[in-house]
Amino acid sequence: MTTLRVSDSGVGVAADDLPRIFERFYRGDKSRSREHNPGGSGLGLAICQAIVSALKGKIQVQSNSGRGSVFIVVLPLA
């Protein structure tokens, strides 16, 4: 197995949103609605999860609101 870890020091993900962030079209931060921010559609993480799943891997997130997030992708070796 190989592991890829991507982290940031951004605003993080609210605990209430964590269970849903890999759902298609889900956008947890209501201030990022299409009305206020025309960029993004809530598909990015769903696409990432689909790719990782197709490769027989797993993706997960660890996040603290206000302290950033860590995304961990684990893929089997060929």
MMTF fields as JSON, N, C-alpha, C and O atoms, coordinates in Angstrom:
{
  "mmtfVersion": "1.0.0",
  "mmtfProducer": "UNKNOWN",
  "numBonds": 311,
  "numAtoms": 312,
  "numGroups": 78,
  "numChains": 1,
  "numModels": 1,
  "chainsPerModel": [1],
  "groupsPerChain": [78],
  "chainIdList": ["A"],
  "bondAtomList": [4, 2, 8, 6, 12, 10, 16, 14, 20, 18, 24, 22, 28, 26, 32, 30, 36, 34, 40, 38, 44, 42, 48, 46, 52, 50, 56, 54, 60, 58, 64, 62, 68, 66, 72, 70, 76, 74, 80, 78, 84, 82, 88, 86, 92, 90, 96, 94, 100, 98, 104, 102, 108, 106, 112, 110, 116, 114, 120, 118, 124, 122, 128, 126, 132, 130, 136, 134, 140, 138, 144, 142, 148, 146, 152, 150, 156, 154, 160, 158, 164, 162, 168, 166, 172, 170, 176, 174, 180, 178, 184, 182, 188, 186, 192, 190, 196, 194, 200, 198, 204, 202, 208, 206, 212, 210, 216, 214, 220, 218, 224, 222, 228, 226, 232, 230, 236, 234, 240, 238, 244, 242, 248, 246, 252, 250, 256, 254, 260, 258, 264, 262, 268, 266, 272, 270, 276, 274, 280, 278, 284, 282, 288, 286, 292, 290, 296, 294, 300, 298, 304, 302, 308, 306],
  "bondOrderList": [1, 1, 1, 1, 1, 1, 1, 1, 1, 1, 1, 1, 1, 1, 1, 1, 1, 1, 1, 1, 1, 1, 1, 1, 1, 1, 1, 1, 1, 1, 1, 1, 1, 1, 1, 1, 1, 1, 1, 1, 1, 1, 1, 1, 1, 1, 1, 1, 1, 1, 1, 1, 1, 1, 1, 1, 1, 1, 1, 1, 1, 1, 1, 1, 1, 1, 1, 1, 1, 1, 1, 1, 1, 1, 1, 1, 1],
  "groupList": [{"groupName": "MET", "atomNameList": ["N", "CA", "C", "O"], "elementList": ["N", "C", "C", "O"], "formalChargeList": [0, 0, 0, 0], "bondAtomList": [1, 0, 2, 1, 3, 2], "bondOrderList": [1, 1, 2], "singleLetterCode": "M", "chemCompType": "L-PEPTIDE LINKING"}, {"groupName": "THR", "atomNameList": ["N", "CA", "C", "O"], "elementList": ["N", "C", "C", "O"], "formalChargeList": [0, 0, 0, 0], "bondAtomList": [1, 0, 2, 1, 3, 2], "bondOrderList": [1, 1, 2], "singleLetterCode": "T", "chemCompType": "L-PEPTIDE LINKING"}, {"groupName": "LEU", "atomNameList": ["N", "CA", "C", "O"], "elementList": ["N", "C", "C", "O"], "formalChargeList": [0, 0, 0, 0], "bondAtomList": [1, 0, 2, 1, 3, 2], "bondOrderList": [1, 1, 2], "singleLetterCode": "L", "chemCompType": "L-PEPTIDE LINKING"}, {"groupName": "ARG", "atomNameList": ["N", "CA", "C", "O"], "elementList": ["N", "C", "C", "O"], "formalChargeList": [0, 0, 0, 0], "bondAtomList": [1, 0, 2, 1, 3, 2], "bondOrderList": [1, 1, 2], "singleLetterCode": "R", "chemCompType": "L-PEPTIDE LINKING"}, {"groupName": "VAL", "atomNameList": ["N", "CA", "C", "O"], "elementList": ["N", "C", "C", "O"], "formalChargeList": [0, 0, 0, 0], "bondAtomList": [1, 0, 2, 1, 3, 2], "bondOrderList": [1, 1, 2], "singleLetterCode": "V", "chemCompType": "L-PEPTIDE LINKING"}, {"groupName": "SER", "atomNameList": ["N", "CA", "C", "O"], "elementList": ["N", "C", "C", "O"], "formalChargeList": [0, 0, 0, 0], "bondAtomList": [1, 0, 2, 1, 3, 2], "bondOrderList": [1, 1, 2], "singleLetterCode": "S", "chemCompType": "L-PEPTIDE LINKING"}, {"groupName": "ASP", "atomNameList": ["N", "CA", "C", "O"], "elementList": ["N", "C", "C", "O"], "formalChargeList": [0, 0, 0, 0], "bondAtomList": [1, 0, 2, 1, 3, 2], "bondOrderList": [1, 1, 2], "singleLetterCode": "D", "chemCompType": "L-PEPTIDE LINKING"}, {"groupName": "GLY", "atomNameList": ["N", "CA", "C", "O"], "elementList": ["N", "C", "C", "O"], "formalChargeList": [0, 0, 0, 0], "bondAtomList": [1, 0, 2, 1, 3, 2], "bondOrderList": [1, 1, 2], "singleLetterCode": "G", "chemCompType": "PEPTIDE LINKING"}, {"groupName": "ALA", "atomNameList": ["N", "CA", "C", "O"], "elementList": ["N", "C", "C", "O"], "formalChargeList": [0, 0, 0, 0], "bondAtomList": [1, 0, 2, 1, 3, 2], "bondOrderList": [1, 1, 2], "singleLetterCode": "A", "chemCompType": "L-PEPTIDE LINKING"}, {"groupName": "PRO", "atomNameList": ["N", "CA", "C", "O"], "elementList": ["N", "C", "C", "O"], "formalChargeList": [0, 0, 0, 0], "bondAtomList": [1, 0, 2, 1, 3, 2], "bondOrderList": [1, 1, 2], "singleLetterCode": "P", "chemCompType": "L-PEPTIDE LINKING"}, {"groupName": "ILE", "atomNameList": ["N", "CA", "C", "O"], "elementList": ["N", "C", "C", "O"], "formalChargeList": [0, 0, 0, 0], "bondAtomList": [1, 0, 2, 1, 3, 2], "bondOrderList": [1, 1, 2], "singleLetterCode": "I", "chemCompType": "L-PEPTIDE LINKING"}, {"groupName": "PHE", "atomNameList": ["N", "CA", "C", "O"], "elementList": ["N", "C", "C", "O"], "formalChargeList": [0, 0, 0, 0], "bondAtomList": [1, 0, 2, 1, 3, 2], "bondOrderList": [1, 1, 2], "singleLetterCode": "F", "chemCompType": "L-PEPTIDE LINKING"}, {"groupName": "GLU", "atomNameList": ["N", "CA", "C", "O"], "elementList": ["N", "C", "C", "O"], "formalChargeList": [0, 0, 0, 0], "bondAtomList": [1, 0, 2, 1, 3, 2], "bondOrderList": [1, 1, 2], "singleLetterCode": "E", "chemCompType": "L-PEPTIDE LINKING"}, {"groupName": "TYR", "atomNameList": ["N", "CA", "C", "O"], "elementList": ["N", "C", "C", "O"], "formalChargeList": [0, 0, 0, 0], "bondAtomList": [1, 0, 2, 1, 3, 2], "bondOrderList": [1, 1, 2], "singleLetterCode": "Y", "chemCompType": "L-PEPTIDE LINKING"}, {"groupName": "LYS", "atomNameList": ["N", "CA", "C", "O"], "elementList": ["N", "C", "C", "O"], "formalChargeList": [0, 0, 0, 0], "bondAtomList": [1, 0, 2, 1, 3, 2], "bondOrderList": [1, 1, 2], "singleLetterCode": "K", "chemCompType": "L-PEPTIDE LINKING"}, {"groupName": "HIS", "atomNameList": ["N", "CA", "C", "O"], "elementList": ["N", "C", "C", "O"], "formalChargeList": [0, 0, 0, 0], "bondAtomList": [1, 0, 2, 1, 3, 2], "bondOrderList": [1, 1, 2], "singleLetterCode": "H", "chemCompType": "L-PEPTIDE LINKING"}, {"groupName": "ASN", "atomNameList": ["N", "CA", "C", "O"], "elementList": ["N", "C", "C", "O"], "formalChargeList": [0, 0, 0, 0], "bondAtomList": [1, 0, 2, 1, 3, 2], "bondOrderList": [1, 1, 2], "singleLetterCode": "N", "chemCompType": "L-PEPTIDE LINKING"}, {"groupName": "CYS", "atomNameList": ["N", "CA", "C", "O"], "elementList": ["N", "C", "C", "O"], "formalChargeList": [0, 0, 0, 0], "bondAtomList": [1, 0, 2, 1, 3, 2], "bondOrderList": [1, 1, 2], "singleLetterCode": "C", "chemCompType": "L-PEPTIDE LINKING"}, {"groupName": "GLN", "atomNameList": ["N", "CA", "C", "O"], "elementList": ["N", "C", "C", "O"], "formalChargeList": [0, 0, 0, 0], "bondAtomList": [1, 0, 2, 1, 3, 2], "bondOrderList": [1, 1, 2], "singleLetterCode": "Q", "chemCompType": "L-PEPTIDE LINKING"}],
  "groupTypeList": [0, 1, 1, 2, 3, 4, 5, 6, 5, 7, 4, 7, 4, 8, 8, 6, 6, 2, 9, 3, 10, 11, 12, 3, 11, 13, 3, 7, 6, 14, 5, 3, 5, 3, 12, 15, 16, 9, 7, 7, 5, 7, 2, 7, 2, 8, 10, 17, 18, 8, 10, 4, 5, 8, 2, 14, 7, 14, 10, 18, 4, 18, 5, 16, 5, 7, 3, 7, 5, 4, 11, 10, 4, 4, 2, 9, 2, 8],
  "groupIdList": [1, 2, 3, 4, 5, 6, 7, 8, 9, 10, 11, 12, 13, 14, 15, 16, 17, 18, 19, 20, 21, 22, 23, 24, 25, 26, 27, 28, 29, 30, 31, 32, 33, 34, 35, 36, 37, 38, 39, 40, 41, 42, 43, 44, 45, 46, 47, 48, 49, 50, 51, 52, 53, 54, 55, 56, 57, 58, 59, 60, 61, 62, 63, 64, 65, 66, 67, 68, 69, 70, 71, 72, 73, 74, 75, 76, 77, 78],
  "secStructList": [7, 3, 3, 3, 3, 3, 3, 7, 7, 1, 1, 7, 7, 7, 6, 6, 6, 4, 4, 4, 6, 6, 1, 6, 6, 7, 7, 7, 7, 4, 4, 4, 1, 6, 6, 6, 7, 7, 1, 7, 7, 1, 7, 2, 2, 2, 2, 2, 2, 2, 2, 2, 2, 2, 6, 6, 7, 3, 3, 3, 3, 3, 3, 3, 6, 6, 6, 3, 3, 3, 3, 3, 3, 3, 3, 7, 7, 7],
  "xCoordList": [0.843, 0.0, 0.879, 2.006, 0.324, 0.993, 0.005, -1.2, 0.514, -0.334, 0.064, 1.243, -0.936, -0.754, -1.496, -2.672, -0.804, -1.401, -1.302, -0.217, -2.456, -2.51, -3.126, -4.219, -2.423, -2.938, -2.946, -2.229, -3.778, -3.807, -3.989, -4.249, -3.854, -4.037, -5.212, -5.222, -6.194, -7.365, -8.358, -8.003, -9.605, -10.662, -11.149, -11.862, -10.768, -11.214, -12.644, -13.291, -13.117, -14.484, -15.232, -14.736, -16.404, -17.212, -17.556, -17.786, -17.589, -17.866, -19.191, -19.298, -20.186, -21.494, -21.414, -22.219, -20.449, -20.314, -19.452, -19.575, -18.602, -17.67, -18.32, -17.784, -19.441, -20.025, -20.521, -20.767, -20.666, -21.283, -20.343, -20.764, -19.099, -18.256, -17.918, -17.52, -18.067, -17.793, -19.054, -18.993, -20.179, -21.421, -21.385, -20.882, -21.928, -22.006, -22.847, -23.914, -22.361, -23.022, -23.144, -23.796, -22.539, -22.637, -21.666, -20.488, -22.176, -21.357, -21.715, -22.761, -20.847, -21.13, -21.212, -22.072, -20.334, -20.293, -21.359, -21.204, -22.436, -23.568, -23.178, -23.852, -22.101, -21.664, -21.032, -20.745, -20.811, -20.233, -21.312, -21.035, -22.52, -23.608, -23.321, -22.515, -23.977, -23.777, -24.112, -23.549, -25.017, -25.416, -24.255, -24.059, -23.484, -22.398, -21.046, -20.14, -20.891, -19.614, -19.876, -20.253, -19.679, -20.009, -19.052, -19.35, -17.937, -16.983, -17.338, -17.854, -17.06, -17.277, -18.706, -19.662, -18.811, -20.147, -20.375, -21.444, -19.395, -19.538, -19.268, -19.746, -18.506, -18.209, -16.784, -16.516, -15.883, -14.464, -14.155, -13.476, -14.635, -14.337, -15.077, -14.577, -16.26, -16.994, -16.229, -16.164, -15.655, -14.847, -13.601, -13.24, -12.944, -11.76, -12.105, -11.374, -13.204, -13.606, -13.901, -13.546, -14.541, -14.85, -13.578, -13.491, -12.602, -11.325, -10.603, -10.127, -10.523, -9.842, -10.547, -9.885, -11.86, -12.619, -12.373, -12.228, -12.327, -12.071, -10.697, -10.489, -9.771, -8.413, -8.298, -7.201, -9.444, -9.51, -8.824, -8.247, -8.899, -8.294, -9.325, -10.525, -8.834, -9.705, -9.246, -8.058, -10.203, -9.899, -10.627, -11.773, -9.962, -10.588, -10.089, -9.109, -10.766, -10.396, -10.366, -11.169, -9.412, -9.347, -9.369, -8.578, -10.249, -10.356, -10.821, -11.603, -10.323, -10.763, -11.15, -10.339, -12.373, -12.847, -11.909, -11.612, -11.451, -10.549, -9.08, -8.225, -8.759, -7.36, -6.878, -5.741, -7.695, -7.263, -7.723, -8.403, -7.331, -7.761, -6.585, -5.598, -6.716, -5.761, -6.573, -7.448, -6.286, -6.913, -5.889, -4.744, -6.312, -5.417, -5.984, -7.121, -5.167, -5.536, -4.623, -3.399, -5.222, -4.468, -4.813, -5.977, -3.781, -3.966, -3.113, -1.994, -3.656, -2.858, -1.773, -1.954, -0.657, 0.394, 0.031, -0.614, 0.447, 0.127, 0.791, 0.631],
  "yCoordList": [-1.185, 0.0, 1.235, 1.233, 2.283, 3.566, 4.609, 4.502, 5.595, 6.614, 7.998, 8.35, 8.766, 10.162, 11.004, 10.772, 11.972, 12.836, 14.278, 14.762, 14.962, 16.356, 17.165, 16.856, 18.193, 19.005, 20.483, 20.926, 21.227, 22.674, 23.322, 22.644, 24.602, 25.341, 26.304, 27.384, 25.895, 26.731, 26.716, 26.478, 26.972, 27.106, 25.767, 25.723, 24.679, 23.364, 23.08, 23.872, 21.933, 21.494, 21.357, 20.744, 21.921, 21.822, 20.357, 19.59, 19.974, 18.591, 18.091, 16.92, 18.949, 18.557, 18.229, 17.448, 18.822, 18.617, 17.408, 16.879, 16.965, 15.878, 14.619, 14.059, 14.145, 12.924, 13.061, 12.055, 14.288, 14.496, 15.061, 15.232, 15.356, 16.101, 15.34, 15.953, 14.025, 13.257, 13.031, 12.346, 13.592, 13.479, 14.437, 15.556, 13.977, 14.842, 16.077, 15.983, 17.214, 18.515, 19.053, 20.076, 18.394, 18.899, 20.057, 19.964, 21.139, 22.311, 22.741, 23.347, 22.425, 22.651, 24.101, 24.477, 24.924, 26.332, 27.069, 27.287, 27.452, 28.092, 29.416, 29.859, 30.057, 31.306, 31.054, 32.0, 29.785, 29.454, 29.048, 28.336, 29.498, 29.161, 29.752, 30.673, 29.223, 29.708, 31.192, 31.902, 31.653, 33.059, 33.972, 35.017, 33.591, 34.421, 34.075, 34.91, 32.878, 32.434, 31.515, 30.357, 32.022, 31.217, 30.041, 29.196, 29.958, 28.873, 27.636, 27.735, 26.478, 25.225, 24.738, 25.512, 23.413, 22.819, 21.749, 21.138, 21.51, 20.472, 19.082, 18.093, 18.993, 17.693, 17.213, 16.018, 18.09, 17.747, 16.561, 15.629, 16.574, 15.476, 14.207, 13.109, 14.332, 13.149, 12.476, 11.249, 13.268, 12.72, 12.05, 10.954, 12.703, 12.098, 10.75, 9.774, 10.701, 9.446, 8.37, 7.209, 8.728, 7.76, 7.196, 5.995, 8.051, 7.598, 6.672, 5.605, 7.082, 6.266, 4.918, 3.887, 4.917, 3.661, 2.755, 1.542, 3.348, 2.563, 1.904, 0.847, 2.527, 1.989, 1.079, 0.681, 0.756, -0.133, 0.465, -0.25, 1.791, 2.477, 3.089, 2.843, 3.884, 4.576, 6.018, 6.319, 6.906, 8.306, 8.701, 8.309, 9.466, 9.948, 11.353, 11.819, 12.003, 13.367, 13.48, 12.88, 14.269, 14.658, 16.18, 16.803, 16.779, 18.228, 18.789, 18.175, 19.957, 20.735, 22.105, 22.795, 22.496, 23.793, 24.89, 24.975, 25.72, 26.811, 26.424, 27.284, 25.14, 24.702, 23.931, 23.46, 23.788, 23.103, 21.658, 21.154, 21.002, 19.631, 18.8, 19.325, 17.5, 16.54, 15.487, 14.848, 15.309, 14.267, 13.161, 13.415, 11.935, 10.788, 9.81, 9.354, 9.497, 8.544, 7.33, 7.461, 6.162, 4.909, 4.07, 3.75, 3.714, 2.915, 1.653, 1.676, 0.552, -0.67, -0.541, 0.161, -1.208, -1.231, -2.262, -3.268, -2.007, -2.916, -4.268, -5.156],
  "zCoordList": [0.0, 0.0, 0.0, 0.495, -0.571, -0.533, -0.022, -0.252, 0.66, 1.281, 0.797, 0.763, 0.429, 0.043, 1.062, 1.343, 1.604, 2.62, 2.13, 1.807, 2.078, 1.639, 2.77, 3.245, 3.192, 4.299, 3.928, 3.031, 4.645, 4.478, 5.841, 6.835, 5.874, 7.133, 6.992, 7.581, 6.204, 5.948, 7.081, 8.235, 6.745, 7.749, 8.291, 9.293, 7.633, 8.092, 7.69, 7.005, 8.13, 7.819, 9.14, 10.085, 9.195, 10.409, 10.681, 9.746, 11.933, 12.323, 11.744, 11.378, 11.657, 11.106, 9.618, 9.111, 8.917, 7.48, 7.126, 6.022, 8.013, 7.706, 7.139, 6.182, 7.671, 7.12, 5.674, 5.008, 5.19, 3.869, 2.811, 1.667, 3.14, 2.188, 0.911, -0.08, 0.913, -0.298, -1.147, -2.168, -0.739, -1.513, -2.699, -2.599, -3.821, -4.999, -4.696, -4.09, -5.119, -5.029, -3.61, -3.402, -2.632, -1.261, -1.07, -1.417, -0.516, -0.21, 1.197, 1.428, 2.125, 3.534, 3.935, 4.731, 3.398, 3.764, 2.973, 1.772, 3.635, 2.952, 2.295, 1.365, 2.76, 2.14, 0.779, 0.045, 0.432, -0.868, -1.87, -2.835, -1.64, -2.557, -3.937, -4.067, -4.954, -6.316, -6.423, -7.256, -5.589, -5.622, -5.231, -5.85, -4.213, -3.709, -4.311, -4.305, -4.824, -5.359, -6.553, -6.372, -7.768, -8.94, -9.185, -10.028, -8.492, -8.707, -7.902, -6.789, -8.468, -7.747, -7.821, -7.879, -7.818, -7.908, -6.849, -6.816, -5.986, -4.981, -5.529, -4.973, -6.616, -7.217, -6.968, -7.093, -6.627, -6.53, -5.64, -6.072, -4.413, -3.494, -3.87, -3.625, -4.46, -4.926, -6.067, -6.13, -6.962, -8.048, -7.497, -7.926, -6.55, -5.918, -5.298, -5.472, -4.585, -3.946, -4.988, -4.784, -6.094, -7.143, -7.764, -8.023, -8.001, -8.57, -7.602, -7.99, -6.35, -5.34, -5.182, -5.07, -5.171, -5.056, -6.264, -6.115, -7.46, -8.667, -8.622, -9.219, -7.918, -7.762, -6.539, -6.148, -5.945, -4.767, -3.538, -2.719, -3.431, -2.302, -1.382, -1.505, -0.468, 0.491, 0.62, 0.503, 0.861, 1.122, 2.4, 2.623, 3.221, 4.453, 4.755, 4.174, 5.654, 6.025, 7.544, 8.258, 8.002, 9.406, 9.398, 8.69, 10.161, 10.118, 11.441, 12.167, 11.729, 12.882, 12.369, 11.752, 12.618, 12.159, 12.655, 13.846, 11.737, 12.077, 12.089, 12.304, 11.86, 11.95, 10.731, 10.725, 9.709, 8.502, 8.431, 9.325, 7.335, 7.065, 6.575, 6.06, 6.748, 6.203, 5.465, 6.049, 4.187, 3.394, 3.209, 2.836, 3.472, 3.39, 2.372, 2.491, 1.368, 0.327, 0.471, 0.472, 0.591, 0.692, -0.524, -0.765, -1.292, -2.503, -2.432, -1.92, -2.951, -3.003, -4.059, -5.054, -3.851, -4.862, -5.922, -5.626, -7.149, -8.26, -8.074, -8.912]
}
